[in-house]
Amino acid sequence: MINASPTHPLSALLADVTVRQQHGPAAVAVSMLTLDSRQATPGTAFFALRGAQTDGHQFIAKAVALGAAAVICEELPAERSSDTTYIQVADSAEAMALMAATFYGHPSRQLRLVGITGTNGKTTCVTLLHKLFRELGYHVGLLSTVQNQIDEQVIPATHTTPDAIRLNELLAQMVGAGCTHTFMEVSSHAVVQHRVTGLRFAGGVFTNLSHDHLDYHGTFDHYLKAKKGFFDVLGKKAFALTNADDKRGPVMLQNTAAARETYSLRGPATYRARLIENAVHGLHLEVEGREAQFRLIGVFNAYNLLAVYGAAVLLGEDATEVLTILSGLTSAPGRFEPILAEKSRITGIVDYAHTPDALENVLSTIADIRQPSQQVITVVGCGGNRDATKRPIMANLACQGSSRVVLTSDNPRFEDPNDILRQMQAGVQTPDLGKVLTIPDRREAIKTAVALAQPGDIVLVAGKGHETYQEIQGIRAEFDDRKVLQEMFDLLGK
C-alpha cells in the first residue's frame, strides 16, 4: 500500500498509457495506487499484475468490494461494478510504472538518476557513488540491495529494485528532501517487470555479466537481453558507461541512444586504469595518469572504483577531487568485509558472493593477498528456490580456491537444505573429497571453520554478506554472518 497526499483524475494518470478498452468514467479521482487488493480503499487504483506465484486478476473482485475506484488489468472481468472504472491494457506492470511516475510528479526528471546494472558490483558501486557525492557536498539518494537512503536517513530495502509505485514514491521523497542525485541498482528482474519503466536516467553503468538468475530468466541469453534492455531505453542526453573488459560489455551499447563510454584495466577505453598493487591494505592504481591508494581490496574492486570514477566525471565532477575522495572510502556492508580475531591474527572475511563468478573473484583476491603459510577455509552454501545449476559449480570453485571447505545452508527457503547440499556435493572432485565437510546448520558450520583455523589463517564466509536473517520455510530468523563469525572468534578464544 502506498499512501500519498496528491489526488489525480484517472484520465491524467492515463496520459502515457495505451488503453485497449475502458468501462466507466475516466474522471474518477485517484488518491492511492496499489498492487495489493487487500489494501484497496475508496479512491484507490488497483493494478492486477500477473506474477510468478499469483495472478492479480484473481483479486479484482476483492479490490472492488473494498471500494477501488479503478482497476487496471490485462483481462476484463466478466462481472463489473458500475461504481468502478475498468481499464484494459496490454501490460499491467508497464501501465503501473507509467501511472506511478505521473502520480508522483515524475520525480526522476528532477534528479540526476544513475542506474547500475550487472551481475556483481552493483551494491558496491551505488554505495561508493552515494558516499562520494555526499562528500562532494550534494544531497543524495541511494537505492540498493542493502538499504535505501535519503542522505543519511536509512529506509530498509526489501528488493534490489522496489516495485514501480514504491520506487516513484521514494524518488519523490528524495526530491522533497532536496536531493540532486540518486544512485540505484537496476536488477534484471526490474527491467523485465517494468519497475524502472517511465523513469528518466542521467546515466547507466554496466559492471559485468555472469551466471545468475537463470531460475527466473530461463536462459543466459534472456538474462543478457534483460540487462541490455536497460541501456536500450536510455535517452540521448544520458550516458551509457560499460566495462570494456567484459565480453558482454560492448553488447550493452549496441542499441542505446545514450553517449557510449567505456572503462578498462586492460585496453583502450574512455577511462583507463592500471593496477600497480593489490595487497591486504588496499589497492594501488594509476587512474588516467594519476596514482592513488584505495582502501578497497581486489581486482574486482579496481573495476568498481573505475566505474564509479567514470560515472562521477561524466556527471561533471572534477577528476582529481573524485580520486582524492574515493581513496578514503570503504565498501558496502558485507562486501569483502574483514573481521579480525586479534588474539590469533585470524582474518575473517564476509562476502555476499552467491554466484560462481563472485565466489571466484573473492577467492582469487584472497589468493593474491595471502601469504603462502596461510590456509583459506571457506564456508559456502547456495540459496533455495533459485538457479540450481550453479550449485555444483560453486562447490567446485570453493574447493579449487581453499585449503578446507565447509558446505552449509544459505537461505534454503522452501527447499530441503540436504537436497541443496547433495547438489553442491556433486561438484566436489574426487581429489578434494578429503578437505570438504558438510554441515547443514550454518552457525555450526561457521563455528567449525573457525575451530579449524590456525593463527594467521583466513576464514571466508560467503553467500549472505549484509543479510541479517536466514529464510527457512517462509520464516526469516535473525542471522548475521558477521555477528556469528565474531561470536565464534570470541567463543573459541581466537
C-alpha positions in Angstrom: 0.0 0.0 0.0 1.2 3.5 -0.9 -0.4 6.4 0.9 0.0 9.8 -0.8 -1.4 13.3 -0.5 -1.9 14.1 -4.2 -5.2 13.2 -5.9 -5.4 13.0 -9.6 -8.2 12.3 -12.1 -7.7 8.9 -13.7 -7.7 10.5 -17.1 -4.5 12.4 -16.2 -2.8 9.3 -14.9 -3.5 7.5 -18.2 -1.8 10.2 -20.3 1.2 8.0 -21.2 -0.8 4.7 -21.2 -2.2 2.9 -24.3 -5.7 1.9 -23.3 -7.3 -1.1 -25.1 -10.8 -0.8 -23.5 -12.4 1.4 -20.9 -15.5 0.7 -18.9 -16.7 3.6 -16.7 -15.7 7.3 -16.5 -12.1 8.5 -16.6 -12.9 11.5 -14.5 -12.8 9.5 -11.2 -10.4 10.8 -8.6 -7.5 8.6 -7.6 -5.7 9.2 -4.3 -3.7 6.0 -4.0 -2.1 3.3 -6.1 -1.7 -0.3 -5.0 -1.0 -3.8 -6.4 -2.2 -5.5 -3.2 -6.0 -5.9 -3.3 -6.2 -6.1 0.5 -5.1 -2.5 0.7 -7.7 -1.1 -1.7 -9.9 1.7 -0.4 -12.2 4.3 -2.0 -10.1 6.4 -4.3 -7.6 3.5 -5.0 -6.4 2.4 -8.4 -5.7 -1.3 -8.2 -3.3 -2.9 -10.7 -3.9 -6.6 -11.5 -0.4 -7.9 -12.2 0.5 -11.4 -13.4 3.3 -12.7 -11.1 5.3 -15.9 -11.0 3.3 -17.2 -8.0 -0.1 -15.5 -8.2 -2.2 -13.6 -10.8 -3.6 -10.3 -9.6 -6.6 -10.8 -11.8 -7.9 -13.3 -9.3 -8.2 -10.5 -6.7 -10.0 -7.8 -8.8 -13.4 -8.6 -7.1 -11.9 -8.2 -3.7 -10.3 -4.8 -4.6 -13.7 -3.7 -6.0 -15.5 -4.9 -2.9 -13.2 -2.8 -0.8 -14.1 0.3 -2.8 -11.4 0.5 -5.5 -12.2 3.5 -7.8 -10.3 2.0 -10.8 -8.9 -1.4 -11.9 -6.1 -1.6 -14.4 -5.9 -5.1 -15.9 -4.9 -7.1 -19.0 -8.1 -9.1 -19.0 -11.5 -7.6 -18.1 -13.6 -9.5 -15.6 -16.9 -10.9 -16.7 -18.8 -9.1 -13.9 -18.1 -5.5 -13.5 -19.3 -3.0 -10.9 -21.0 0.2 -12.1 -19.1 2.1 -9.3 -15.6 1.2 -10.6 -13.8 2.2 -13.8 -12.0 -0.7 -15.6 -9.1 0.0 -17.8 -7.7 -2.8 -20.0 -4.1 -2.6 -21.1 -1.6 -4.8 -22.8 0.7 -5.0 -19.8 -0.5 -4.0 -16.3 3.1 -3.7 -14.9 4.1 -1.3 -17.7 0.9 0.8 -17.1 1.5 0.8 -13.4 5.1 2.2 -13.8 3.9 4.9 -16.2 1.0 5.9 -14.0 3.1 5.8 -10.8 5.6 8.2 -12.4 2.8 10.6 -13.3 1.1 10.2 -9.9 4.3 11.3 -8.1 5.0 14.1 -10.5 7.8 12.4 -12.5 10.4 12.8 -9.7 13.2 11.1 -11.8 13.1 14.2 -14.1 14.0 16.4 -11.2 17.0 14.3 -10.2 20.3 13.2 -11.8 19.4 9.5 -11.6 22.1 6.9 -12.4 21.4 3.2 -12.6 24.0 0.5 -12.1 23.3 -3.0 -13.6 25.4 -6.2 -13.9 25.7 -9.5 -12.0 28.3 -8.3 -9.5 29.4 -5.0 -8.2 26.1 -3.1 -8.2 25.8 -2.6 -4.5 29.4 -1.5 -4.1 29.2 1.0 -7.0 26.0 2.7 -5.8 27.3 2.8 -2.2 30.5 4.4 -3.3 28.7 6.9 -5.5 26.4 7.8 -2.7 29.3 8.3 -0.3 31.3 10.2 -2.9 28.6 12.7 -3.8 27.8 13.2 -0.2 31.5 14.1 0.4 31.3 16.4 -2.7 28.5 18.3 -0.9 25.4 17.1 -2.6 22.1 15.8 -1.1 21.9 12.3 -2.4 19.5 9.4 -2.6 20.5 5.7 -2.6 18.5 2.7 -3.7 20.4 -0.6 -3.1 20.1 -4.2 -2.1 21.4 -3.4 1.4 19.3 -0.3 2.1 17.7 2.8 0.7 18.9 6.2 1.9 17.9 9.8 1.7 21.2 11.5 2.6 21.8 9.7 6.0 18.2 8.7 6.6 18.1 4.9 6.2 15.0 3.2 4.8 15.0 -0.6 4.8 15.2 -2.4 1.5 13.2 -5.5 0.6 14.2 -5.9 -3.1 17.2 -4.9 -5.2 14.8 -2.6 -7.1 11.5 -1.7 -5.4 8.2 -2.1 -7.3 7.3 0.9 -9.5 4.9 2.5 -7.1 7.3 2.3 -4.2 10.2 3.4 -6.3 8.5 6.6 -7.6 7.3 7.3 -4.0 10.9 7.1 -2.8 12.2 9.2 -5.6 9.5 11.8 -4.8 10.6 11.8 -1.1 14.2 12.3 -2.3 13.2 15.3 -4.4 11.2 16.7 -1.4 14.3 16.3 0.8 16.3 18.4 -1.7 18.3 15.6 -3.3 20.0 16.4 -6.6 21.4 13.0 -7.4 20.2 9.4 -6.8 22.1 6.2 -7.4 20.3 3.0 -7.8 20.8 -0.7 -8.5 18.9 -1.9 -11.5 18.3 -5.6 -11.4 17.4 -7.8 -14.4 14.1 -8.5 -12.8 13.3 -4.8 -12.6 13.9 -4.3 -16.3 11.7 -7.3 -17.3 9.0 -6.4 -14.8 8.9 -2.7 -15.9 9.8 -1.4 -12.4 12.1 1.2 -14.0 9.8 2.0 -17.0 8.9 5.7 -17.2 12.0 6.8 -15.3 14.4 9.3 -16.8 18.0 8.3 -16.2 21.0 10.6 -16.4 23.2 7.6 -17.0 23.6 3.8 -16.8 26.6 1.8 -15.8 27.3 -1.9 -16.6 29.7 -3.8 -14.4 29.9 -7.4 -15.7 27.7 -10.4 -16.6 28.0 -14.0 -15.3 25.9 -17.0 -14.3 22.9 -15.8 -12.2 19.1 -15.7 -12.0 18.6 -18.4 -14.7 15.8 -19.8 -12.5 13.9 -16.7 -13.5 15.1 -15.8 -16.9 15.4 -19.4 -18.2 18.5 -18.9 -20.4 21.7 -16.9 -20.2 20.6 -15.1 -23.5 17.4 -13.9 -21.9 19.4 -12.7 -18.8 21.7 -10.8 -21.2 18.8 -9.2 -23.0 17.3 -8.1 -19.7 20.4 -6.3 -18.8 20.8 -4.8 -22.3 17.2 -3.7 -22.2 18.1 -1.1 -19.6 20.6 0.6 -21.9 18.3 0.3 -24.9 15.8 2.8 -23.4 18.3 5.4 -22.1 17.8 8.8 -23.7 20.1 10.8 -25.9 21.1 13.1 -23.1 22.2 10.2 -20.9 25.5 8.3 -20.8 26.0 4.6 -21.1 29.2 3.5 -19.3 30.3 -0.1 -19.8 33.1 -2.4 -18.8 35.1 -2.9 -21.9 37.0 -5.9 -20.4 33.8 -7.9 -20.0 33.0 -9.7 -23.3 29.3 -8.7 -22.9 30.2 -5.1 -22.2 30.1 -3.8 -25.8 26.8 -5.6 -26.3 25.2 -3.2 -23.8 25.9 -0.3 -26.1 24.7 -1.8 -29.4 21.3 -0.1 -29.5 21.5 2.7 -27.0 20.8 6.3 -27.9 22.9 7.5 -25.0 26.5 8.7 -25.2 28.7 5.5 -25.4 31.5 5.4 -22.8 33.8 2.6 -21.6 36.2 1.8 -18.8 39.1 -0.8 -18.8 42.1 -2.1 -16.9 43.4 -3.9 -19.9 42.9 -1.9 -23.1 41.7 1.2 -24.9 38.7 2.9 -23.2 37.3 6.3 -22.3 38.5 5.7 -18.7 41.6 3.6 -18.1 43.4 2.4 -15.0 46.5 0.3 -14.3 46.8 -2.0 -11.3 50.1 -1.3 -9.5 49.5 -3.3 -6.3 46.7 -5.4 -4.8 47.5 -6.0 -1.2 45.9 -6.7 2.1 46.0 -3.0 3.0 44.3 -2.0 -0.3 44.7 -1.2 -4.0 47.3 1.0 -5.6 46.1 2.2 -9.0 47.1 4.6 -11.7 43.9 6.2 -13.0 44.1 8.4 -16.1 47.8 9.1 -15.3 47.2 9.8 -11.6 48.4 7.4 -8.9 46.1 6.8 -5.9 45.8 4.4 -3.0 42.4 2.9 -2.1 41.1 1.1 1.0 39.2 -1.5 -1.1 40.9 -4.8 -1.9 40.8 -7.0 -5.1 40.9 -6.6 -8.8 37.1 -6.7 -8.9 37.1 -3.6 -6.7 39.5 -1.9 -9.1 36.8 -2.3 -11.7 34.1 -1.0 -9.3 36.3 2.1 -8.4 37.0 2.8 -12.1 33.3 2.6 -12.9 32.4 5.0 -10.1 35.2 7.4 -11.2 34.0 7.3 -14.8 30.3 7.9 -13.8 31.3 10.8 -11.5 33.4 12.5 -14.2 30.5 12.0 -16.7 28.3 13.8 -14.2 30.6 16.8 -14.4 32.8 16.3 -11.3 36.5 17.2 -11.1 38.6 14.1 -11.7 41.3 14.9 -9.2 38.8 15.7 -6.4 36.9 12.5 -7.2 40.0 10.4 -6.9 41.0 12.1 -3.7 37.7 11.3 -2.0 37.4 7.8 -3.5 40.8 6.9 -2.0 39.4 7.2 1.6 36.0 5.4 1.1 35.1 2.0 2.3 32.9 -0.5 0.5 29.3 -1.6 1.2 28.5 -3.8 4.2 29.1 -7.5 3.6 31.2 -6.9 0.5 34.7 -8.4 1.3 34.2 -7.1 4.9 37.1 -8.0 7.2 36.5 -9.2 10.7 39.8 -9.7 12.6 40.5 -12.0 15.5 43.1 -10.1 17.4 44.5 -12.9 19.6 45.1 -15.4 16.8 45.5 -13.0 13.9 42.9 -15.0 12.0 41.3 -12.9 9.3 37.6 -13.4 8.8 36.0 -12.2 5.5 32.3 -12.0 5.0 31.2 -11.5 1.4 27.8 -11.6 -0.5 29.3 -13.9 -3.2 26.4 -16.1 -4.2 27.3 -16.7 -7.8 30.1 -18.7 -9.3 31.8 -15.6 -10.8 31.5 -13.6 -7.5 32.9 -16.5 -5.5 35.8 -17.0 -7.9 36.6 -13.3 -7.7 36.7 -13.3 -3.9 38.8 -16.4 -3.7 41.1 -15.0 -6.4 41.5 -11.8 -4.4 42.4 -13.8 -1.3 44.9 -15.8 -3.3 46.6 -12.6 -4.4 47.0 -11.1 -0.9 47.5 -14.2 1.3 50.9 -15.4 2.5 52.0 -19.0 1.5 51.7 -20.2 5.1 48.0 -19.0 5.4 45.2 -21.6 5.0 42.0 -20.4 3.4 38.9 -22.1 5.0 35.7 -21.3 3.1 32.1 -21.6 4.4 29.6 -21.6 1.5 26.1 -22.6 0.6 23.5 -21.9 -2.1 20.0 -20.4 -1.8 16.9 -22.5 -2.2 14.3 -21.9 -4.9 16.9 -20.3 -7.1 19.0 -21.5 -10.0 20.2 -25.0 -9.1 22.7 -25.4 -11.9 25.2 -23.2 -10.1 25.3 -25.3 -7.0 27.9 -27.9 -8.1 29.9 -25.1 -9.8 30.1 -23.1 -6.5 31.3 -26.2 -4.5 34.0 -26.9 -7.1 35.2 -23.4 -7.1 35.4 -23.3 -3.3 37.5 -26.5 -3.4 39.8 -25.0 -6.0 40.5 -21.9 -4.0 40.5 -23.2 -0.5 42.5 -25.4 1.9 39.3 -26.6 3.6 35.7 -26.2 2.6 32.6 -26.3 4.8 29.4 -26.7 2.7 26.3 -25.4 4.6 22.9 -23.8 4.2 22.4 -20.3 2.8 18.7 -19.3 2.6 17.1 -22.7 1.9 13.7 -21.0 1.6 11.2 -23.8 0.8 13.7 -26.4 -0.3 15.2 -29.1 1.8 18.7 -28.0 2.8 20.0 -31.5 2.4 18.8 -31.6 -1.2 20.7 -28.4 -1.9 23.9 -29.8 -0.3 23.7 -33.0 -2.2 23.6 -31.0 -5.4 26.6 -29.0 -4.2 28.5 -32.2 -3.3 28.1 -33.4 -6.8 30.6 -30.7 -7.9 33.3 -31.9 -5.5 36.0 -33.7 -7.4 37.5 -37.0 -6.0 40.9 -35.5 -5.0 39.1 -32.8 -3.0 36.7 -35.1 -1.0 39.1 -35.2 2.0 39.0 -31.4 2.5 35.3 -31.0 2.4 32.9 -31.1 5.4 29.1 -30.8 5.1 27.3 -29.2 8.0 23.7 -28.0 7.3 23.4 -25.8 10.3 25.1 -22.5 9.3 26.1 -21.5 12.8 27.8 -24.8 13.4 29.4 -24.6 10.0 31.0 -21.2 10.9 32.0 -22.5 14.3 33.7 -25.5 12.7 35.6 -23.3 10.2 36.9 -21.1 13.0 37.9 -24.2 15.0 39.9 -25.5 12.0 41.7 -22.2 11.6 45.3 -21.8 12.8 46.9 -18.5 13.8 47.2 -16.3 10.7 44.7 -18.2 8.6 41.8 -16.8 6.6 38.2 -17.8 7.1 35.8 -16.8 4.3 32.1 -16.9 4.9 30.4 -16.5 1.6 26.9 -16.1 0.3 24.8 -13.8 2.6 27.0 -10.8 3.2 25.0 -7.9 4.6 21.8 -10.0 5.2 20.7 -10.2 8.8 18.4 -13.2 8.5 18.1 -16.7 7.3 15.0 -17.7 5.4 13.7 -21.3 6.1 10.2 -22.4 5.1 9.0 -18.9 4.7 10.2 -17.7 8.1 13.0 -15.2 8.4 15.1 -15.9 11.6 17.7 -13.5 12.8 21.1 -14.5 11.4 24.1 -12.2 10.6 27.3 -13.9 9.3 29.3 -11.0 10.6 27.9 -11.3 14.1 28.2 -15.1 14.2 31.7 -15.0 13.0 32.8 -12.5 15.6 30.9 -14.6 18.2 32.8 -17.7 17.3 36.1 -15.9 17.4 35.2 -14.8 21.0 33.7 -18.2 22.0 36.8 -20.1 20.9 39.2 -17.6 22.3 40.6 -16.6 19.0 
